[in-house]
Amino acid sequence: MDDLSKLTPARAANAFAALGSEQRLAVLTVLVRAGPAGLTIGDLGARCGVQGSTLTHHLKILTAAGLIHQTKAGRSILCAAAAYDDVRELSEFLLAHCCADAAPLTDKGHDHD
């Protein structure tokens, strides 16, 4: 999911599927809380309680879904940050048609003749 501005139901489903793990949701939540600068992998693991190859696995899935970005800082320190615009667009996709089919509210108990 490279470009959420072209979000289709299939791409949205892929992103939501990536969040279908409590650990991945915890990882993304920690990164959202950390802000745009992100965290080093070590700090991220300490804050979310997921370490080593398990964390690497979850980061790979979240990155492939377009929900986080990873960059190298220096020689070997890998940093991760939430893809705020993409996460926001995913939320907007879900709520885009909120209440579109809901019956209009009526003012019960008041006569407007």
ZAMARGU-4260 file (C-alpha; in steps of 0.2 Angstrom, whole numbers, plus 5000, padded with zeros to 4 digits):
<rodrens>
0) 5000/5000/5000 | 5011/5013/4994 | 4999/5028/4991 | 4984/5029/5002 | 4977/5044/4992
5) 4972/5030/4980 | 4964/5020/4994 | 4953/5006/4987 | 4943/4994/4998 | 4957/4981/4994
10) 4971/4992/5000 | 4961/4997/5016 | 4957/4979/5020 | 4976/4976/5019 | 4980/4990/5031
15) 4966/4984/5043 | 4973/4966/5041 | 4990/4972/5047 | 4982/4979/5062 | 4974/4963/5066
20) 4987/4958/5079 | 4987/4965/5097 | 5006/4967/5096 | 5006/4976/5079 | 4992/4988/5086
25) 5003/4991/5101 | 5018/4995/5090 | 5008/5007/5080 | 5001/5015/5095 | 5018/5018/5103
30) 5024/5026/5087 | 5009/5037/5085 | 5012/5043/5103 | 5031/5046/5100 | 5027/5059/5086
35) 5034/5061/5069 | 5053/5059/5074 | 5049/5041/5078 | 5059/5029/5089 | 5075/5018/5087
40) 5071/5000/5086 | 5078/4998/5104 | 5067/5011/5111 | 5052/5005/5102 | 5054/4988/5108
45) 5056/4994/5126 | 5040/5004/5125 | 5029/4992/5117 | 5036/4976/5125 | 5040/4967/5109
50) 5058/4963/5105 | 5070/4955/5093 | 5064/4945/5078 | 5046/4947/5083 | 5047/4966/5082
55) 5056/4965/5066 | 5042/4954/5059 | 5028/4966/5065 | 5038/4981/5058 | 5039/4973/5041
60) 5020/4970/5040 | 5016/4987/5046 | 5029/4995/5033 | 5021/4984/5019 | 5004/4991/5024
65) 5010/5009/5023 | 5007/5012/5041 | 5025/5016/5047 | 5041/5022/5039 | 5058/5015/5042
70) 5074/5024/5039 | 5092/5022/5044 | 5100/5034/5055 | 5119/5033/5055 | 5127/5017/5051
75) 5115/5004/5059 | 5102/5012/5070 | 5085/5009/5062 | 5071/5021/5066 | 5053/5019/5064
80) 5039/5032/5063 | 5020/5031/5061 | 5014/5036/5043 | 5002/5049/5050 | 4994/5055/5034
85) 4992/5037/5029 | 4984/5032/5046 | 4973/5047/5045 | 4967/5043/5027 | 4963/5025/5033
90) 4952/5032/5047 | 4944/5044/5035 | 4941/5029/5023 | 4932/5020/5036 | 4921/5035/5041
95) 4918/5043/5024 | 4900/5037/5023 | 4896/5039/5041 | 4877/5039/5044 | 4873/5040/5025
100) 4860/5027/5027 | 4853/5032/5044 | 4835/5038/5046 | 4834/5056/5050 | 4831/5060/5068
105) 4813/5066/5071 | 4809/5077/5085 | 4797/5066/5095 | 4785/5074/5107 | 4784/5090/5098
110) 4770/5095/5086 | 4777/5107/5073 | 4760/5111/5064
</rodrens>
